[in-house]
Amino acid sequence: MTLAAIVLTLDEARHIARCIASLDGVADTVLVVDSHSTDETAGIARSLGATVVSHPFVNHAAQFNWALTQLPPETDWVLRVDADEYLTPGLAREIGDRLPGLGPDIAGATCCRRIAFEGRLLRHGGLHPVRVLRLFRFGRGRCEPRWMDEHITVDGGTVALDGALVDDNLNSLTWWTAKHNAYASREAVELLNLDHGFMARGNGAEINAGAQARLKRRVKERVYARLPGGLRALAYFLYRYVLRLGFLDGAAGARFHILQGFWYRYLVDAKVAEVKRHMARTGCGPVEAIRDRLEIDIGA
């Protein structure tokens, strides 16, 4: 069995060594697809034995699907891991123990994803456990062509691994908020697409990451998206912080749930409203308005 890990990077010098180290003994090939970093990301990755290629970034889905075309043809399995994530030793062992024995009817494997914020693993607010599909047989999986909240879909059955990978970003809060500002623009594109249909989208049934992921997609698009903008951000925060006991995550958890569960969602709604105002004022369509106000060219 040969396994290739794909890591997408942009200025990830702070994380890339930790990520690659966690793949030791798991991945035969580590392919780093870099979006023209200005720091030492590429040099560090090469020094640790990774193959590094550069490719202009459009969105995560397009970048990952392009990366698949760069893998050796003899690859059996593919693992997607973000640069600020790392595999726990338990997941690393489980991959080596279980994948070689899986039959051809199994095309993918899910694992648990855990989130750390300010050095603390979050346990509440609906964030643990979150099951994600990150492992799949080469040639039988691709990433959904979405601007945000993209999933890997596979042709075949899946199995659930007990091990976890950890998302533990070590950058500053200034960096974190800038990243989520960019994410909010992409999320706004997806919400606007629900109203205007300028891009193709799946209905969620094709998601192979299990019932949890399919339910979240349905609730997001059929319930959350139909609530009034702004109000839904507050409702989502109260759901996470109160009903799902996010307050038990302490001070670090409070900052995370307020910022990611309310501020980020409210920012998405504000961007959606901005685009709609621009459309009403100028008479332009959603694609042009998104380009003018969000500075995103969706190529539609």
C-alpha positions as CSV (number, residue, x, y, z in Angstrom):
1,M,0.0,0.0,0.0
2,T,1.3,3.4,-0.9
3,L,-0.1,6.6,0.6
4,A,0.4,10.2,-0.5
5,A,-0.4,13.1,1.7
6,I,-1.4,16.4,0.2
7,V,-0.7,19.6,2.1
8,L,-1.9,23.0,0.8
9,T,0.3,25.9,2.0
10,L,0.7,29.7,2.0
11,D,3.2,31.1,4.5
12,E,3.0,28.1,6.8
13,A,6.6,28.1,8.1
14,R,5.3,28.1,11.7
15,H,3.4,24.8,11.1
16,I,4.8,22.8,8.2
17,A,7.5,20.9,10.1
18,R,5.1,19.7,12.8
19,C,2.6,18.6,10.1
20,I,5.2,16.7,8.1
21,A,6.7,15.1,11.2
22,S,3.2,13.7,12.1
23,L,3.2,12.0,8.7
24,D,6.4,10.1,9.3
25,G,5.8,6.4,8.9
26,V,2.4,7.1,7.4
27,A,2.9,8.7,4.1
28,D,5.2,7.4,1.4
29,T,4.9,10.8,-0.4
30,V,4.2,14.2,1.0
31,L,3.1,16.6,-1.7
32,V,3.1,20.3,-0.6
33,V,1.2,22.5,-3.0
34,D,2.3,26.0,-2.2
35,S,0.6,29.3,-3.2
36,H,3.8,31.3,-3.7
37,S,4.7,31.7,0.0
38,T,6.9,34.6,1.0
39,D,8.4,32.8,4.0
40,E,10.5,29.6,4.4
41,T,7.6,27.2,3.9
42,A,8.9,25.6,0.7
43,G,12.5,25.3,2.0
44,I,11.5,23.7,5.3
45,A,9.2,21.2,3.5
46,R,11.9,20.2,1.0
47,S,14.4,19.8,3.8
48,L,12.0,17.3,5.4
49,G,11.7,15.2,2.2
50,A,8.5,16.6,0.8
51,T,7.9,17.3,-2.8
52,V,7.0,21.0,-3.3
53,V,5.2,22.4,-6.3
54,S,3.8,25.9,-6.8
55,H,0.3,26.7,-8.1
56,P,-1.8,29.8,-8.1
57,F,-4.6,29.6,-5.5
58,V,-8.3,30.1,-6.4
59,N,-10.0,28.2,-3.7
60,H,-9.3,25.1,-1.6
61,A,-11.4,22.8,-3.7
62,A,-9.7,23.7,-7.0
63,Q,-6.3,23.6,-5.4
64,F,-6.8,20.2,-3.9
65,N,-8.2,18.7,-7.1
66,W,-5.3,20.1,-9.1
67,A,-2.9,18.5,-6.5
68,L,-4.5,15.1,-7.2
69,T,-3.3,15.4,-10.8
70,Q,0.3,15.7,-9.6
71,L,0.4,12.5,-7.6
72,P,2.4,9.4,-8.8
73,P,0.1,7.0,-10.7
74,E,1.1,4.1,-8.4
75,T,-0.5,5.9,-5.4
76,D,-3.1,3.7,-3.6
77,W,-4.5,6.1,-0.9
78,V,-4.6,9.9,-0.5
79,L,-4.6,11.8,2.7
80,R,-5.6,15.4,2.9
81,V,-4.1,17.3,5.9
82,D,-3.9,21.1,6.4
83,A,-0.6,22.6,7.2
84,D,-1.8,23.7,10.7
85,E,-3.1,20.2,11.5
86,Y,-1.2,17.1,12.7
87,L,-2.0,13.5,13.0
88,T,-2.2,12.1,16.5
89,P,0.0,8.9,17.1
90,G,-3.2,6.9,17.5
91,L,-4.5,7.9,14.0
92,A,-1.1,7.3,12.5
93,R,-1.0,3.7,13.9
94,E,-4.6,3.1,12.9
95,I,-4.0,4.1,9.3
96,G,-1.1,1.7,9.0
97,D,-3.0,-1.1,10.7
98,R,-6.4,-0.9,9.0
99,L,-6.0,0.5,5.5
100,P,-4.1,-2.4,4.0
101,G,-6.9,-4.8,5.0
102,L,-9.8,-2.9,3.6
103,G,-11.7,-4.4,0.7
104,P,-12.2,-2.7,-2.7
105,D,-15.7,-1.8,-1.8
106,I,-14.3,0.7,0.7
107,A,-13.2,3.9,-1.0
108,G,-12.7,6.2,1.9
109,A,-12.1,6.6,5.7
110,T,-13.3,9.2,8.1
111,C,-11.5,10.3,11.3
112,C,-12.2,12.8,14.1
113,R,-11.0,16.3,13.8
114,R,-10.3,18.2,17.0
115,I,-9.8,22.0,17.3
116,A,-7.3,23.7,19.6
117,F,-7.5,27.5,20.3
118,E,-5.0,29.4,22.4
119,G,-3.4,26.0,23.2
120,R,-6.6,24.5,24.6
121,L,-8.4,21.5,23.0
122,L,-12.1,22.5,22.8
123,R,-14.5,19.9,24.0
124,H,-17.9,21.6,23.8
125,G,-20.0,23.8,21.6
126,G,-20.7,20.9,19.1
127,L,-17.0,20.9,18.1
128,H,-16.1,17.4,19.4
129,P,-16.3,15.0,17.9
130,V,-16.4,16.3,14.4
131,R,-16.0,13.6,11.8
132,V,-14.3,14.4,8.5
133,L,-13.4,12.3,5.4
134,R,-9.7,12.9,4.7
135,L,-8.6,9.5,3.4
136,F,-9.6,7.9,0.1
137,R,-8.4,5.6,-2.6
138,F,-6.6,7.4,-5.3
139,G,-8.9,7.9,-8.4
140,R,-12.1,7.4,-6.4
141,G,-12.4,10.7,-4.6
142,R,-12.4,14.4,-5.3
143,C,-13.2,17.7,-3.5
144,E,-16.6,19.3,-4.1
145,P,-16.3,22.4,-6.3
146,R,-17.4,24.9,-3.6
147,W,-15.9,28.1,-2.4
148,M,-16.4,27.2,1.3
149,D,-17.4,24.2,3.5
150,E,-16.1,21.8,0.8
151,H,-16.1,18.1,1.4
152,I,-14.3,15.2,-0.2
153,T,-16.7,12.8,-1.9
154,V,-15.8,9.3,-2.9
155,D,-17.1,6.6,-5.1
156,G,-17.8,3.7,-2.7
157,G,-18.3,2.9,0.9
158,T,-16.4,4.4,3.9
159,V,-15.2,3.2,7.3
160,A,-14.7,5.2,10.5
161,L,-11.3,5.4,12.1
162,D,-11.2,6.1,15.9
163,G,-8.0,8.3,15.7
164,A,-8.0,12.0,15.5
165,L,-6.2,14.8,13.7
166,V,-5.8,18.1,15.5
167,D,-6.2,21.6,14.1
168,D,-3.9,23.8,16.2
169,N,-3.0,27.1,14.6
170,L,-0.1,28.9,16.3
171,N,-0.5,32.2,14.5
172,S,-1.6,35.4,16.2
173,L,-5.2,36.5,16.7
174,T,-4.6,39.3,14.2
175,W,-3.8,36.6,11.6
176,W,-6.8,34.5,12.7
177,T,-9.2,37.3,12.2
178,A,-7.7,38.2,8.8
179,K,-8.1,34.6,7.7
180,H,-11.7,34.5,8.8
181,N,-12.4,37.8,7.0
182,A,-11.3,36.0,3.8
183,Y,-13.4,33.0,4.7
184,A,-16.4,35.2,5.3
185,S,-16.2,36.4,1.7
186,R,-16.2,32.8,0.4
187,E,-19.0,31.9,2.7
188,A,-21.0,34.8,1.4
189,V,-20.6,33.5,-2.1
190,E,-22.1,30.2,-1.1
191,L,-25.1,31.9,0.6
192,L,-25.7,34.2,-2.4
193,N,-25.6,31.2,-4.7
194,L,-28.5,29.6,-2.8
195,D,-30.6,32.6,-3.7
196,H,-29.3,33.3,-7.2
197,G,-28.0,29.9,-8.5
198,F,-25.1,31.2,-10.5
199,M,-23.0,28.1,-9.7
200,A,-23.7,24.4,-9.7
201,R,-24.0,22.9,-6.2
202,G,-24.7,19.5,-4.7
203,N,-27.6,18.8,-2.4
204,G,-25.5,17.2,0.3
205,A,-26.6,13.7,-0.3
206,E,-23.3,12.9,-2.0
207,I,-21.2,13.7,1.1
208,N,-19.6,10.5,2.4
209,A,-18.4,11.8,5.7
210,G,-21.4,10.3,7.5
211,A,-24.8,11.4,8.8
212,Q,-23.3,14.3,10.8
213,A,-21.8,16.0,7.8
214,R,-25.0,15.5,5.7
215,L,-27.2,16.8,8.5
216,K,-25.1,19.9,9.0
217,R,-25.2,20.7,5.2
218,R,-29.0,20.3,5.1
219,V,-29.6,22.4,8.2
220,K,-27.3,25.1,7.0
221,E,-28.9,25.4,3.6
222,R,-32.5,24.6,4.4
223,V,-32.9,26.2,7.8
224,Y,-30.0,28.5,8.7
225,A,-29.8,30.2,5.3
226,R,-33.6,31.1,5.4
227,L,-33.3,32.9,8.7
228,P,-33.0,36.7,8.8
229,G,-29.4,37.8,8.3
230,G,-27.7,38.9,11.6
231,L,-30.3,37.2,13.7
232,R,-29.2,33.8,12.6
233,A,-25.6,34.6,13.7
234,L,-26.9,35.3,17.2
235,A,-29.1,32.2,17.2
236,Y,-26.1,30.1,16.1
237,F,-23.9,31.5,18.8
238,L,-26.5,30.8,21.5
239,Y,-27.0,27.3,20.2
240,R,-23.2,26.6,20.5
241,Y,-22.4,28.5,23.6
242,V,-25.4,27.8,25.7
243,L,-27.3,24.7,24.4
244,R,-24.1,22.9,23.4
245,L,-22.3,24.0,26.5
246,G,-19.6,26.0,24.8
247,F,-19.2,28.0,28.0
248,L,-17.5,24.9,29.6
249,D,-14.5,25.5,27.4
250,G,-13.3,28.3,29.7
251,A,-11.9,31.7,28.7
252,A,-10.2,30.4,25.5
253,G,-13.4,28.7,24.5
254,A,-15.4,31.9,25.1
255,R,-13.2,33.8,22.8
256,F,-13.3,31.1,20.2
257,H,-17.1,30.7,20.3
258,I,-17.8,34.4,20.3
259,L,-15.4,35.1,17.4
260,Q,-16.0,32.0,15.3
261,G,-19.6,31.3,16.3
262,F,-21.0,34.9,16.2
263,W,-18.5,37.5,14.9
264,Y,-17.6,35.4,11.8
265,R,-21.2,34.5,11.1
266,Y,-22.3,38.1,11.5
267,L,-19.5,39.2,9.1
268,V,-20.8,36.7,6.5
269,D,-24.3,38.2,6.8
270,A,-22.9,41.7,6.5
271,K,-21.1,40.8,3.3
272,V,-24.2,39.2,1.9
273,A,-26.2,42.4,2.6
274,E,-23.4,44.5,1.1
275,V,-23.5,42.5,-2.2
276,K,-27.3,42.7,-2.3
277,R,-27.3,46.5,-1.8
278,H,-24.8,46.9,-4.6
279,M,-27.0,44.8,-6.9
280,A,-30.1,46.9,-6.0
281,R,-28.2,50.2,-6.5
282,T,-26.4,49.3,-9.8
283,G,-28.7,46.8,-11.3
284,C,-25.8,44.4,-11.9
285,G,-26.0,40.6,-11.4
286,P,-24.6,38.7,-8.5
287,V,-21.4,37.6,-10.2
288,E,-20.4,41.2,-11.0
289,A,-21.5,42.4,-7.6
290,I,-19.4,39.7,-5.9
291,R,-16.4,40.8,-7.9
292,D,-17.0,44.5,-7.1
293,R,-17.7,44.2,-3.4
294,L,-16.0,40.9,-2.3
295,E,-13.1,41.1,-4.8
296,I,-13.7,37.5,-5.8
297,D,-13.9,36.4,-9.4
298,I,-15.9,33.2,-9.4
299,G,-15.4,32.7,-13.1
300,A,-19.1,32.1,-13.8
